[in-house]
Amino acid sequence: MKNRALRTLFFLALGVAWCGLFAARVQAKSVTDTTGCVVALPDAPKRVVSLAPSITEIVFSLGKGDLLAGVTRYSDYPEAAQKLPRVGSYIRPELETIVSLKPDLCLAVKDGNPDNVIQRIRAFGIPVYTVNPDGIDTIIRSINEIGNILNATPEARAITGAMGAQLEAIDRTVAKASHTPRLFFQIGIAPIVSVGKNTFLNEMIRRAGGENVVTSETPYPRFSKEQVLALAPEMIIITSMARNDDFEVMRQEWASWPSLPAVQTNNIHVVNSDILDRPTPRVVEGLAMLAALIHPTLFEEAAR
């Protein structure tokens, strides 16, 4: 009880100090983020805390990794990100650690960072700008937004311009396809979890020239093995952030069902989730990888 009271007093005192500091600071720009929140931003942020691995990667891609004072767990790309202080996971950011790093800006994601934690960070006078990269177009928008905030607008435009050119090349190749394979995208093992219609990965499947066999409105529905077999997918893509062999074991389990169309055509693949799942500049690489798995002949011809 005594420790709890002391901690409460610490945060109250620290909050007063932070609020006083930010009241005295002249804010050069006021912007509205994707949640509709008006955020007063420092003209030139010096100490930035990233609240998601994807944001960490974007900041480094802009050449602004030196501004990062802290990042969340699993911020493992690029390698330099692994050496930075951790502030908990993006689902459970550690408020005390964040405040102790004295950031002048936190960058958050709408889908993942709890709103109550964001509000508590703001209560300490720390600006929090939230992006919402829930599709390819909004990933591009988020990169440009973060570039503008960190005074890296030319770098952001160069990155998103290159992404746009790559996307156009992928779209042109996919447009030549005469068949749209039915695909089951697996992101969880126990239980089996896939992706529904209203998800970023469903957009990736469609744009890569596949058809998601899952038509559920539920973003991440669960399935039994028998239900997946009944869907009879022509292709199974297995991806996860797990750093073990479980998903390779799952691939072998699916391969033991000779009646499955995906087995008959040897179309069960385990892919790198970091490239495919993270809303960063590398998402275009992920899309190209997925499209080449779905339409290998077309992309072999395009590479010649």
MIDOSE-1310 file (N, C-alpha, C; in nm, 2 decimals, decimal comma, always signed):
residues 304
mknr	+0,08/-0,12/+0,00/+0,00/+0,00/+0,00/+0,09/+0,13/+0,00; +0,19/+0,12/+0,09/+0,28/+0,24/+0,09/+0,35/+0,26/-0,04; +0,40/+0,15/-0,10/+0,46/+0,16/-0,24/+0,37/+0,22/-0,34; +0,24/+0,18/-0,33/+0,14/+0,23/-0,43/+0,12/+0,38/-0,41
alrt	+0,12/+0,42/-0,28/+0,09/+0,56/-0,26/+0,21/+0,65/-0,30; +0,33/+0,59/-0,28/+0,45/+0,66/-0,33/+0,46/+0,68/-0,48; +0,42/+0,57/-0,54/+0,41/+0,57/-0,69/+0,31/+0,67/-0,74; +0,20/+0,68/-0,67/+0,10/+0,78/-0,71/+0,15/+0,92/-0,70
lffl	+0,21/+0,94/-0,58/+0,27/+1,08/-0,56/+0,38/+1,11/-0,67; +0,46/+1,01/-0,70/+0,56/+1,03/-0,80/+0,50/+1,07/-0,94; +0,40/+1,00/-0,98/+0,33/+1,04/-1,11/+0,27/+1,17/-1,10; +0,20/+1,21/-0,99/+0,14/+1,34/-0,98/+0,24/+1,45/-0,99
algv	+0,35/+1,43/-0,92/+0,46/+1,53/-0,92/+0,52/+1,54/-1,06; +0,54/+1,42/-1,12/+0,60/+1,42/-1,26/+0,51/+1,48/-1,36; +0,37/+1,46/-1,34/+0,28/+1,51/-1,43/+0,27/+1,67/-1,42; +0,28/+1,72/-1,30/+0,29/+1,87/-1,28/+0,41/+1,92/-1,35
awcg	+0,52/+1,86/-1,33/+0,65/+1,90/-1,39/+0,63/+1,90/-1,55; +0,58/+1,79/-1,60/+0,57/+1,78/-1,75/+0,47/+1,89/-1,80; +0,36/+1,91/-1,73/+0,26/+2,00/-1,78/+0,32/+2,14/-1,78; +0,40/+2,17/-1,67/+0,46/+2,30/-1,67/+0,56/+2,32/-1,78
lfaa	+0,64/+2,22/-1,81/+0,74/+2,22/-1,91/+0,67/+2,25/-2,05; +0,56/+2,17/-2,08/+0,50/+2,19/-2,21/+0,42/+2,32/-2,22; +0,37/+2,37/-2,11/+0,30/+2,50/-2,11/+0,40/+2,61/-2,15; +0,52/+2,59/-2,10/+0,63/+2,70/-2,13/+0,68/+2,68/-2,27
rvqa	+0,67/+2,56/-2,33/+0,73/+2,54/-2,46/+0,64/+2,60/-2,57; +0,70/+2,66/-2,67/+0,63/+2,72/-2,78/+0,61/+2,61/-2,88; +0,48/+2,57/-2,91/+0,45/+2,47/-3,01/+0,44/+2,54/-3,15; +0,51/+2,48/-3,24/+0,51/+2,55/-3,37/+0,40/+2,50/-3,47
ksvt	+0,34/+2,39/-3,44/+0,24/+2,34/-3,53/+0,13/+2,26/-3,46; +0,01/+2,28/-3,50/-0,10/+2,21/-3,45/-0,17/+2,13/-3,56; -0,18/+2,00/-3,54/-0,23/+1,91/-3,65/-0,34/+1,82/-3,59; -0,42/+1,77/-3,68/-0,53/+1,67/-3,65/-0,49/+1,54/-3,69
dttg	-0,48/+1,44/-3,60/-0,44/+1,31/-3,64/-0,56/+1,22/-3,69; -0,53/+1,10/-3,72/-0,64/+1,01/-3,78/-0,75/+0,98/-3,69; -0,74/+1,01/-3,56/-0,85/+0,98/-3,46/-0,93/+1,11/-3,44; -0,89/+1,22/-3,51/-0,96/+1,34/-3,50/-0,91/+1,43/-3,38
cvva	-0,81/+1,38/-3,32/-0,75/+1,46/-3,21/-0,66/+1,57/-3,26; -0,67/+1,69/-3,21/-0,58/+1,80/-3,24/-0,46/+1,79/-3,15; -0,34/+1,78/-3,21/-0,22/+1,76/-3,14/-0,13/+1,87/-3,16; -0,08/+1,93/-3,05/+0,02/+2,04/-3,06/+0,16/+1,97/-3,06
lpda	+0,23/+1,99/-3,17/+0,36/+1,92/-3,20/+0,48/+2,01/-3,19; +0,59/+1,97/-3,13/+0,71/+2,05/-3,14/+0,76/+2,06/-3,28; +0,81/+2,18/-3,31/+0,86/+2,21/-3,45/+0,96/+2,11/-3,49; +1,05/+2,07/-3,40/+1,16/+1,97/-3,44/+1,17/+1,87/-3,32
pkrv	+1,10/+1,76/-3,33/+1,11/+1,66/-3,22/+1,25/+1,61/-3,20; +1,29/+1,60/-3,07/+1,42/+1,55/-3,04/+1,42/+1,41/-2,97; +1,31/+1,38/-2,90/+1,31/+1,25/-2,83/+1,17/+1,19/-2,86; +1,17/+1,09/-2,94/+1,05/+1,03/-2,99/+1,03/+0,89/-2,93
vsla	+0,92/+0,85/-2,89/+0,89/+0,72/-2,84/+0,79/+0,65/-2,94; +0,83/+0,54/-3,00/+0,75/+0,47/-3,10/+0,67/+0,37/-3,02; +0,54/+0,36/-3,04/+0,45/+0,27/-2,97/+0,41/+0,15/-3,05; +0,48/+0,12/-3,16/+0,45/+0,00/-3,24/+0,57/-0,03/-3,33
psit	+0,60/-0,16/-3,35/+0,72/-0,20/-3,43/+0,71/-0,14/-3,57; +0,59/-0,13/-3,63/+0,57/-0,07/-3,76/+0,62/+0,08/-3,76; +0,58/+0,15/-3,66/+0,62/+0,29/-3,65/+0,78/+0,30/-3,64; +0,83/+0,22/-3,56/+0,98/+0,22/-3,54/+1,05/+0,20/-3,68
eivf	+1,00/+0,10/-3,76/+1,05/+0,07/-3,89/+1,04/+0,19/-3,98; +0,92/+0,26/-3,98/+0,90/+0,38/-4,06/+0,99/+0,49/-4,03; +1,01/+0,51/-3,90/+1,10/+0,62/-3,86/+1,24/+0,59/-3,90; +1,29/+0,47/-3,89/+1,42/+0,44/-3,94/+1,43/+0,45/-4,10
slgk	+1,33/+0,41/-4,17/+1,33/+0,42/-4,31/+1,34/+0,57/-4,36; +1,29/+0,66/-4,27/+1,30/+0,80/-4,30/+1,44/+0,86/-4,27; +1,52/+0,78/-4,21/+1,66/+0,83/-4,17/+1,65/+0,90/-4,04; +1,55/+0,88/-3,96/+1,53/+0,95/-3,83/+1,54/+0,86/-3,71
gdll	+1,61/+0,75/-3,73/+1,62/+0,66/-3,61/+1,69/+0,72/-3,49; +1,78/+0,82/-3,52/+1,85/+0,88/-3,41/+1,76/+0,96/-3,31; +1,64/+0,99/-3,36/+1,54/+1,06/-3,27/+1,47/+0,97/-3,17; +1,48/+0,84/-3,19/+1,40/+0,74/-3,11/+1,47/+0,72/-2,97
agvt	+1,39/+0,76/-2,87/+1,43/+0,74/-2,73/+1,38/+0,61/-2,67; +1,28/+0,55/-2,73/+1,23/+0,42/-2,69/+1,14/+0,36/-2,79; +1,13/+0,23/-2,79/+1,04/+0,16/-2,88/+0,97/+0,04/-2,81; +0,88/-0,02/-2,87/+0,81/-0,13/-2,81/+0,88/-0,26/-2,84
rysd	+0,84/-0,36/-2,76/+0,89/-0,50/-2,78/+0,86/-0,55/-2,92; +0,95/-0,63/-2,98/+0,94/-0,68/-3,11/+0,97/-0,57/-3,22; +1,02/-0,46/-3,17/+1,08/-0,36/-3,27/+1,22/-0,41/-3,31; +1,22/-0,50/-3,41/+1,35/-0,57/-3,44/+1,40/-0,54/-3,57
ypea	+1,34/-0,44/-3,64/+1,39/-0,41/-3,78/+1,39/-0,26/-3,79; +1,50/-0,20/-3,84/+1,63/-0,27/-3,87/+1,71/-0,31/-3,75; +1,82/-0,36/-3,76/+1,90/-0,42/-3,65/+1,92/-0,31/-3,54; +1,95/-0,19/-3,59/+1,97/-0,08/-3,49/+1,86/-0,06/-3,39
aqkl	+1,74/-0,10/-3,43/+1,62/-0,08/-3,34/+1,63/-0,18/-3,22; +1,70/-0,29/-3,23/+1,71/-0,38/-3,12/+1,79/-0,33/-3,01; +1,86/-0,22/-3,02/+1,95/-0,17/-2,92/+1,88/-0,06/-2,84; +1,76/-0,02/-2,88/+1,69/+0,09/-2,81/+1,61/+0,04/-2,69
prvg	+1,59/+0,13/-2,59/+1,51/+0,10/-2,47/+1,37/+0,06/-2,51; +1,32/-0,04/-2,43/+1,19/-0,10/-2,45/+1,08/-0,03/-2,36; +0,96/-0,01/-2,41/+0,86/+0,06/-2,33/+0,74/-0,03/-2,32; +0,76/-0,17/-2,32/+0,65/-0,26/-2,31/+0,61/-0,30/-2,45
syir	+0,49/-0,37/-2,46/+0,44/-0,41/-2,59/+0,35/-0,30/-2,65; +0,32/-0,31/-2,77/+0,23/-0,21/-2,83/+0,09/-0,22/-2,77; +0,05/-0,34/-2,73/-0,08/-0,36/-2,66/-0,08/-0,32/-2,52; +0,04/-0,33/-2,45/+0,05/-0,29/-2,31/+0,17/-0,20/-2,29
pele	+0,17/-0,08/-2,34/+0,28/+0,01/-2,32/+0,30/+0,04/-2,17; +0,42/+0,06/-2,13/+0,45/+0,08/-1,99/+0,46/+0,24/-1,96; +0,36/+0,29/-1,90/+0,35/+0,44/-1,89/+0,47/+0,49/-1,81; +0,50/+0,43/-1,70/+0,61/+0,48/-1,62/+0,74/+0,49/-1,70
tivs	+0,77/+0,38/-1,78/+0,89/+0,38/-1,86/+0,89/+0,49/-1,96; +0,77/+0,51/-2,03/+0,76/+0,61/-2,13/+0,79/+0,75/-2,07; +0,73/+0,78/-1,96/+0,74/+0,91/-1,90/+0,89/+0,93/-1,86; +0,95/+0,82/-1,81/+1,09/+0,84/-1,76/+1,19/+0,87/-1,87
lkpd	+1,15/+0,84/-1,99/+1,24/+0,87/-2,11/+1,23/+1,01/-2,16; +1,14/+1,09/-2,10/+1,12/+1,23/-2,13/+1,10/+1,26/-2,28; +1,01/+1,19/-2,34/+0,99/+1,22/-2,49/+0,92/+1,35/-2,51; +0,94/+1,41/-2,62/+0,87/+1,53/-2,66/+0,76/+1,49/-2,77
lcla	+0,75/+1,36/-2,80/+0,65/+1,32/-2,89/+0,64/+1,16/-2,88; +0,52/+1,11/-2,88/+0,50/+0,97/-2,90/+0,42/+0,95/-3,03; +0,45/+0,84/-3,10/+0,38/+0,81/-3,22/+0,31/+0,67/-3,20; +0,18/+0,67/-3,22/+0,09/+0,56/-3,19/+0,02/+0,51/-3,31
vkdg	-0,04/+0,39/-3,29/-0,13/+0,33/-3,40/-0,27/+0,31/-3,34; -0,37/+0,34/-3,42/-0,51/+0,34/-3,37/-0,55/+0,19/-3,34; -0,50/+0,10/-3,43/-0,54/-0,04/-3,41/-0,43/-0,11/-3,33; -0,44/-0,11/-3,20/-0,34/-0,18/-3,12/-0,31/-0,10/-2,99
npdn	-0,27/+0,02/-3,00/-0,24/+0,10/-2,88/-0,37/+0,13/-2,80; -0,39/+0,09/-2,68/-0,51/+0,12/-2,60/-0,53/+0,27/-2,58; -0,65/+0,31/-2,61/-0,69/+0,45/-2,60/-0,66/+0,51/-2,46; -0,69/+0,43/-2,36/-0,68/+0,48/-2,22/-0,53/+0,51/-2,19
viqr	-0,44/+0,43/-2,24/-0,30/+0,46/-2,22/-0,26/+0,58/-2,30; -0,31/+0,60/-2,42/-0,28/+0,72/-2,49/-0,32/+0,84/-2,42; -0,44/+0,84/-2,36/-0,49/+0,95/-2,28/-0,41/+0,98/-2,16; -0,36/+0,88/-2,10/-0,28/+0,89/-1,98/-0,14/+0,96/-2,01
iraf	-0,09/+0,92/-2,13/+0,04/+0,98/-2,17/+0,02/+1,13/-2,20; -0,10/+1,16/-2,26/-0,13/+1,30/-2,29/-0,15/+1,38/-2,16; -0,20/+1,31/-2,06/-0,22/+1,38/-1,93/-0,09/+1,43/-1,87; +0,02/+1,37/-1,91/+0,15/+1,42/-1,87/+0,21/+1,53/-1,96
gipv	+0,13/+1,58/-2,05/+0,17/+1,69/-2,14/+0,25/+1,64/-2,25; +0,26/+1,51/-2,28/+0,33/+1,46/-2,39/+0,24/+1,44/-2,51; +0,28/+1,51/-2,62/+0,20/+1,49/-2,74/+0,20/+1,35/-2,80; +0,08/+1,30/-2,84/+0,07/+1,17/-2,90/+0,00/+1,19/-3,03
ytvn	+0,07/+1,15/-3,14/+0,01/+1,16/-3,27/-0,02/+1,01/-3,32; -0,14/+0,99/-3,36/-0,19/+0,85/-3,39/-0,21/+0,84/-3,54; -0,15/+0,73/-3,60/-0,18/+0,70/-3,74/-0,26/+0,58/-3,75; -0,32/+0,55/-3,86/-0,41/+0,44/-3,88/-0,38/+0,36/-4,01
pdgi	-0,27/+0,29/-4,02/-0,23/+0,22/-4,14/-0,31/+0,09/-4,15; -0,44/+0,10/-4,19/-0,52/-0,02/-4,20/-0,54/-0,07/-4,35; -0,46/-0,02/-4,44/-0,47/-0,06/-4,58/-0,35/-0,01/-4,65; -0,33/-0,05/-4,77/-0,21/-0,01/-4,84/-0,20/+0,15/-4,86
dtii	-0,32/+0,20/-4,90/-0,32/+0,35/-4,92/-0,30/+0,43/-4,79; -0,35/+0,37/-4,68/-0,33/+0,44/-4,55/-0,19/+0,42/-4,49; -0,12/+0,31/-4,54/+0,02/+0,29/-4,50/+0,10/+0,40/-4,57; +0,07/+0,43/-4,69/+0,14/+0,53/-4,77/+0,12/+0,67/-4,70
rsin	-0,01/+0,69/-4,66/-0,05/+0,82/-4,60/+0,03/+0,83/-4,47; +0,03/+0,72/-4,39/+0,10/+0,73/-4,26/+0,25/+0,76/-4,27; +0,31/+0,70/-4,37/+0,46/+0,73/-4,39/+0,48/+0,88/-4,42; +0,39/+0,94/-4,51/+0,40/+1,08/-4,54/+0,37/+1,17/-4,41
eign	+0,27/+1,12/-4,33/+0,24/+1,20/-4,21/+0,36/+1,20/-4,12; +0,41/+1,09/-4,09/+0,53/+1,08/-4,00/+0,65/+1,16/-4,05; +0,67/+1,15/-4,19/+0,77/+1,22/-4,25/+0,76/+1,37/-4,23; +0,63/+1,42/-4,24/+0,61/+1,57/-4,22/+0,63/+1,61/-4,07
ilna	+0,59/+1,52/-3,98/+0,61/+1,55/-3,84/+0,76/+1,56/-3,80; +0,84/+1,47/-3,86/+0,98/+1,45/-3,82/+1,07/+1,54/-3,92; +1,01/+1,62/-4,00/+1,08/+1,71/-4,09/+1,17/+1,62/-4,19; +1,10/+1,52/-4,24/+1,16/+1,43/-4,34/+1,07/+1,42/-4,46
tpea	+1,00/+1,53/-4,50/+0,91/+1,52/-4,60/+0,97/+1,47/-4,74; +1,08/+1,52/-4,78/+1,14/+1,47/-4,91/+1,17/+1,32/-4,90; +1,22/+1,27/-4,79/+1,25/+1,13/-4,77/+1,12/+1,05/-4,78; +1,01/+1,10/-4,71/+0,89/+1,02/-4,71/+0,83/+1,02/-4,86
rait	+0,84/+1,13/-4,93/+0,78/+1,13/-5,06/+0,86/+1,04/-5,16; +0,99/+1,03/-5,13/+1,08/+0,94/-5,22/+1,04/+0,79/-5,19; +1,01/+0,76/-5,06/+0,98/+0,62/-5,03/+0,84/+0,59/-5,08; +0,74/+0,68/-5,06/+0,61/+0,64/-5,10/+0,59/+0,65/-5,26
gamg	+0,68/+0,73/-5,32/+0,68/+0,73/-5,47/+0,73/+0,60/-5,52; +0,83/+0,55/-5,46/+0,89/+0,42/-5,50/+0,79/+0,31/-5,48; +0,72/+0,32/-5,36/+0,61/+0,22/-5,33/+0,50/+0,22/-5,44; +0,46/+0,34/-5,47/+0,36/+0,35/-5,58/+0,39/+0,29/-5,71
aqle	+0,52/+0,31/-5,75/+0,57/+0,26/-5,88/+0,57/+0,10/-5,87; +0,61/+0,05/-5,75/+0,61/-0,10/-5,74/+0,47/-0,15/-5,74; +0,38/-0,08/-5,67/+0,24/-0,13/-5,67/+0,18/-0,13/-5,81; +0,21/-0,03/-5,89/+0,16/-0,03/-6,03/+0,21/-0,15/-6,11
aidr	+0,34/-0,18/-6,09/+0,40/-0,29/-6,16/+0,33/-0,42/-6,12; +0,31/-0,44/-5,99/+0,24/-0,56/-5,94/+0,10/-0,57/-6,00; +0,03/-0,46/-5,99/-0,11/-0,45/-6,04/-0,12/-0,49/-6,19; -0,02/-0,44/-6,27/-0,02/-0,47/-6,41/+0,00/-0,62/-6,44
tvak	+0,09/-0,68/-6,36/+0,11/-0,82/-6,37/+0,00/-0,91/-6,33; -0,06/-0,88/-6,22/-0,18/-0,95/-6,16/-0,30/-0,94/-6,26; -0,31/-0,83/-6,33/-0,42/-0,81/-6,42/-0,42/-0,91/-6,54; -0,31/-0,97/-6,56/-0,30/-1,06/-6,67/-0,34/-1,20/-6,63
asht	-0,37/-1,22/-6,51/-0,41/-1,36/-6,46/-0,55/-1,40/-6,51; -0,56/-1,52/-6,55/-0,68/-1,58/-6,60/-0,76/-1,66/-6,50; -0,70/-1,68/-6,38/-0,76/-1,75/-6,28/-0,73/-1,69/-6,14; -0,83/-1,69/-6,05/-0,81/-1,63/-5,92/-0,82/-1,75/-5,82
prlf	-0,70/-1,80/-5,77/-0,70/-1,91/-5,68/-0,77/-1,88/-5,55; -0,84/-1,98/-5,49/-0,91/-1,96/-5,36/-0,81/-2,00/-5,25; -0,79/-1,90/-5,16/-0,68/-1,91/-5,07/-0,73/-1,90/-4,92; -0,67/-1,99/-4,84/-0,69/-1,98/-4,69/-0,57/-1,92/-4,63
fqig	-0,58/-1,81/-4,56/-0,47/-1,74/-4,50/-0,47/-1,77/-4,35; -0,37/-1,84/-4,30/-0,37/-1,88/-4,16/-0,27/-1,80/-4,08; -0,32/-1,74/-3,97/-0,23/-1,66/-3,88/-0,22/-1,71/-3,74; -0,29/-1,82/-3,71/-0,29/-1,88/-3,58/-0,30/-2,03/-3,59
iapi	-0,24/-2,10/-3,49/-0,24/-2,25/-3,50/-0,34/-2,31/-3,40; -0,33/-2,27/-3,27/-0,41/-2,33/-3,17/-0,48/-2,22/-3,09; -0,60/-2,18/-3,13/-0,68/-2,23/-3,24/-0,63/-2,19/-3,38; -0,69/-2,25/-3,48/-0,66/-2,20/-3,62/-0,73/-2,07/-3,64
vsvg	-0,66/-1,97/-3,68/-0,72/-1,83/-3,70/-0,69/-1,79/-3,84; -0,78/-1,73/-3,90/-0,77/-1,67/-4,04/-0,80/-1,53/-4,04; -0,82/-1,47/-4,16/-0,86/-1,33/-4,17/-0,99/-1,31/-4,25; -1,07/-1,23/-4,20/-1,20/-1,20/-4,26/-1,20/-1,09/-4,36
kntf	-1,31/-1,05/-4,41/-1,32/-0,95/-4,52/-1,27/-0,81/-4,49; -1,30/-0,77/-4,37/-1,26/-0,63/-4,33/-1,12/-0,62/-4,26; -1,02/-0,67/-4,33/-0,89/-0,67/-4,28/-0,79/-0,63/-4,38; -0,67/-0,58/-4,33/-0,56/-0,54/-4,42/-0,51/-0,66/-4,50
lnem	-0,50/-0,78/-4,44/-0,45/-0,90/-4,51/-0,55/-0,95/-4,62; -0,68/-0,92/-4,60/-0,78/-0,96/-4,70/-0,75/-0,87/-4,83; -0,72/-0,74/-4,80/-0,68/-0,65/-4,91/-0,56/-0,70/-4,98; -0,46/-0,75/-4,91/-0,34/-0,80/-4,97/-0,37/-0,92/-5,05
irra	-0,45/-1,01/-5,01/-0,49/-1,13/-5,08/-0,55/-1,09/-5,22; -0,65/-1,00/-5,21/-0,72/-0,96/-5,33/-0,63/-0,89/-5,43; -0,54/-0,80/-5,38/-0,45/-0,72/-5,47/-0,35/-0,81/-5,53; -0,31/-0,92/-5,46/-0,21/-1,02/-5,51/-0,27/-1,11/-5,61
ggen	-0,41/-1,10/-5,63/-0,47/-1,19/-5,73/-0,53/-1,32/-5,68; -0,56/-1,32/-5,55/-0,62/-1,43/-5,49/-0,76/-1,40/-5,44; -0,83/-1,51/-5,40/-0,97/-1,50/-5,35/-0,97/-1,56/-5,21; -1,00/-1,48/-5,11/-1,01/-1,53/-4,97/-1,13/-1,62/-4,95
vvts	-1,10/-1,75/-4,91/-1,22/-1,84/-4,90/-1,30/-1,80/-4,77; -1,24/-1,72/-4,69/-1,31/-1,67/-4,56/-1,39/-1,55/-4,60; -1,52/-1,55/-4,58/-1,61/-1,44/-4,62/-1,67/-1,38/-4,49; -1,62/-1,42/-4,38/-1,68/-1,37/-4,25/-1,66/-1,22/-4,23
etpy	-1,76/-1,16/-4,17/-1,74/-1,02/-4,13/-1,65/-1,00/-4,00; -1,63/-1,11/-3,93/-1,54/-1,11/-3,82/-1,40/-1,10/-3,87; -1,32/-1,00/-3,81/-1,19/-0,98/-3,87/-1,10/-1,10/-3,86; -1,10/-1,17/-3,75/-1,00/-1,28/-3,73/-1,08/-1,40/-3,68
prfs	-1,16/-1,47/-3,77/-1,24/-1,58/-3,72/-1,15/-1,71/-3,69; -1,21/-1,79/-3,61/-1,14/-1,92/-3,57/-1,21/-2,04/-3,65; -1,13/-2,14/-3,68/-1,18/-2,25/-3,75/-1,13/-2,38/-3,69; -1,21/-2,49/-3,71/-1,16/-2,62/-3,69/-1,09/-2,67/-3,81
keqv	-1,01/-2,78/-3,80/-0,95/-2,84/-3,91/-1,05/-2,88/-4,02; -1,16/-2,94/-3,97/-1,26/-2,99/-4,05/-1,33/-2,88/-4,13; -1,35/-2,76/-4,07/-1,40/-2,65/-4,15/-1,31/-2,60/-4,26; -1,18/-2,60/-4,23/-1,09/-2,56/-4,34/-1,09/-2,66/-4,45
lala	-1,09/-2,79/-4,42/-1,10/-2,89/-4,52/-1,22/-2,88/-4,61; -1,34/-2,84/-4,54/-1,46/-2,83/-4,62/-1,46/-2,71/-4,71; -1,38/-2,61/-4,68/-1,36/-2,49/-4,77/-1,28/-2,52/-4,89; -1,20/-2,63/-4,89/-1,13/-2,68/-5,00/-1,05/-2,57/-5,07
pemi	-0,96/-2,50/-5,00/-0,88/-2,40/-5,06/-0,78/-2,46/-5,16; -0,75/-2,38/-5,27/-0,65/-2,42/-5,36/-0,51/-2,38/-5,32; -0,50/-2,30/-5,21/-0,37/-2,26/-5,16/-0,39/-2,22/-5,01; -0,29/-2,26/-4,94/-0,28/-2,22/-4,79/-0,16/-2,14/-4,77
iits	-0,17/-2,02/-4,71/-0,06/-1,94/-4,67/-0,06/-1,94/-4,52; +0,06/-1,97/-4,46/+0,07/-1,98/-4,32/+0,17/-1,87/-4,27; +0,13/-1,78/-4,18/+0,22/-1,68/-4,14/+0,20/-1,65/-3,99; +0,31/-1,62/-3,92/+0,30/-1,58/-3,78/+0,42/-1,51/-3,74
marn	+0,41/-1,44/-3,62/+0,53/-1,37/-3,56/+0,61/-1,47/-3,47; +0,55/-1,60/-3,46/+0,62/-1,70/-3,38/+0,76/-1,73/-3,43; +0,85/-1,74/-3,34/+0,99/-1,77/-3,37/+1,03/-1,91/-3,34; +0,95/-2,00/-3,39/+0,98/-2,15/-3,37/+0,93/-2,23/-3,49
ddfe	+0,93/-2,36/-3,47/+0,89/-2,44/-3,59/+0,75/-2,48/-3,60; +0,66/-2,42/-3,51/+0,52/-2,47/-3,50/+0,45/-2,45/-3,64; +0,48/-2,35/-3,71/+0,41/-2,33/-3,84/+0,46/-2,42/-3,95; +0,58/-2,46/-3,94/+0,63/-2,56/-4,04/+0,56/-2,70/-4,00
vmrq	+0,54/-2,72/-3,88/+0,47/-2,85/-3,84/+0,33/-2,84/-3,89; +0,27/-2,72/-3,88/+0,13/-2,70/-3,93/+0,13/-2,73/-4,08; +0,23/-2,68/-4,15/+0,23/-2,70/-4,30/+0,23/-2,85/-4,33; +0,31/-2,92/-4,25/+0,32/-3,07/-4,28/+0,19/-3,14/-4,24
ewas	+0,12/-3,09/-4,14/-0,01/-3,15/-4,11/-0,11/-3,13/-4,22; -0,12/-3,01/-4,28/-0,21/-2,99/-4,39/-0,16/-3,08/-4,51; -0,04/-3,09/-4,53/+0,01/-3,17/-4,64/-0,02/-3,32/-4,63; -0,07/-3,36/-4,51/-0,11/-3,50/-4,49/-0,25/-3,53/-4,54
wpsl	-0,32/-3,43/-4,59/-0,46/-3,45/-4,64/-0,46/-3,44/-4,80; -0,44/-3,56/-4,86/-0,43/-3,56/-5,01/-0,55/-3,51/-5,08; -0,67/-3,51/-5,02/-0,79/-3,47/-5,09/-0,80/-3,31/-5,09; -0,71/-3,25/-5,02/-0,71/-3,10/-5,02/-0,65/-3,04/-5,15
pavq	-0,73/-2,96/-5,22/-0,67/-2,90/-5,35/-0,53/-2,84/-5,33; -0,51/-2,77/-5,22/-0,38/-2,71/-5,20/-0,27/-2,81/-5,19; -0,30/-2,93/-5,14/-0,20/-3,04/-5,14/-0,18/-3,09/-5,28; -0,28/-3,11/-5,35/-0,27/-3,17/-5,49/-0,19/-3,08/-5,58
tnni	-0,19/-2,95/-5,56/-0,11/-2,86/-5,64/+0,02/-2,81/-5,57; +0,05/-2,87/-5,45/+0,17/-2,84/-5,38/+0,17/-2,69/-5,35; +0,06/-2,64/-5,30/+0,05/-2,49/-5,27/+0,02/-2,46/-5,13; +0,11/-2,51/-5,04/+0,10/-2,47/-4,90/+0,23/-2,41/-4,86
hvvn	+0,23/-2,28/-4,82/+0,35/-2,20/-4,80/+0,35/-2,14/-4,66; +0,47/-2,14/-4,60/+0,50/-2,06/-4,48/+0,58/-1,94/-4,52; +0,53/-1,82/-4,48/+0,59/-1,70/-4,52/+0,63/-1,61/-4,40; +0,72/-1,52/-4,43/+0,77/-1,43/-4,33/+0,67/-1,32/-4,29
sdil	+0,62/-1,33/-4,17/+0,51/-1,24/-4,13/+0,56/-1,09/-4,11; +0,69/-1,07/-4,08/+0,75/-0,94/-4,07/+0,73/-0,86/-4,19; +0,75/-0,92/-4,31/+0,74/-0,86/-4,44/+0,60/-0,84/-4,48; +0,52/-0,94/-4,45/+0,38/-0,94/-4,51/+0,28/-0,87/-4,42
drpt	+0,30/-0,88/-4,29/+0,20/-0,83/-4,19/+0,22/-0,68/-4,15; +0,34/-0,63/-4,14/+0,37/-0,50/-4,08/+0,33/-0,39/-4,18; +0,26/-0,29/-4,14/+0,23/-0,18/-4,23/+0,34/-0,08/-4,24; +0,44/-0,11/-4,32/+0,56/-0,03/-4,33/+0,60/-0,03/-4,48
prvv	+0,70/+0,04/-4,52/+0,74/+0,04/-4,66/+0,77/-0,10/-4,72; +0,80/-0,19/-4,63/+0,83/-0,33/-4,68/+0,70/-0,40/-4,72; +0,58/-0,34/-4,69/+0,46/-0,41/-4,73/+0,45/-0,44/-4,88; +0,52/-0,36/-4,96/+0,51/-0,38/-5,10/+0,60/-0,50/-5,14
egla	+0,71/-0,53/-5,06/+0,78/-0,65/-5,08/+0,69/-0,77/-5,05; +0,62/-0,76/-4,94/+0,53/-0,86/-4,90/+0,42/-0,89/-5,00; +0,37/-0,79/-5,06/+0,27/-0,80/-5,16/+0,33/-0,87/-5,28; +0,44/-0,83/-5,32/+0,51/-0,89/-5,44/+0,54/-1,04/-5,41
mlaa	+0,58/-1,07/-5,29/+0,60/-1,21/-5,25/+0,48/-1,29/-5,26; +0,37/-1,24/-5,20/+0,24/-1,31/-5,21/+0,19/-1,33/-5,35; +0,20/-1,22/-5,43/+0,15/-1,23/-5,57/+0,23/-1,33/-5,65; +0,36/-1,34/-5,62/+0,45/-1,44/-5,69/+0,41/-1,58/-5,65
lihp	+0,37/-1,60/-5,52/+0,32/-1,73/-5,48/+0,19/-1,77/-5,55; +0,10/-1,68/-5,56/-0,03/-1,70/-5,62/-0,02/-1,72/-5,77; +0,06/-1,64/-5,83/+0,08/-1,64/-5,98/+0,22/-1,65/-6,02; +0,29/-1,77/-5,99/+0,43/-1,78/-6,01/+0,47/-1,76/-6,16
tlfe	+0,40/-1,82/-6,25/+0,43/-1,81/-6,39/+0,43/-1,66/-6,44; +0,33/-1,59/-6,40/+0,32/-1,45/-6,45/+0,44/-1,37/-6,40; +0,48/-1,39/-6,27/+0,59/-1,31/-6,21/+0,72/-1,36/-6,26; +0,73/-1,48/-6,30/+0,86/-1,53/-6,36/+0,88/-1,46/-6,50
eaar	+0,77/-1,45/-6,57/+0,77/-1,39/-6,70/+0,80/-1,24/-6,69; +0,75/-1,17/-6,58/+0,77/-1,03/-6,56/+0,92/-1,00/-6,53; +0,98/-1,10/-6,46/+1,12/-1,08/-6,42/+1,22/-1,10/-6,53; +1,18/-1,16/-6,64/+1,27/-1,18/-6,75/+1,30/-1,05/-6,83
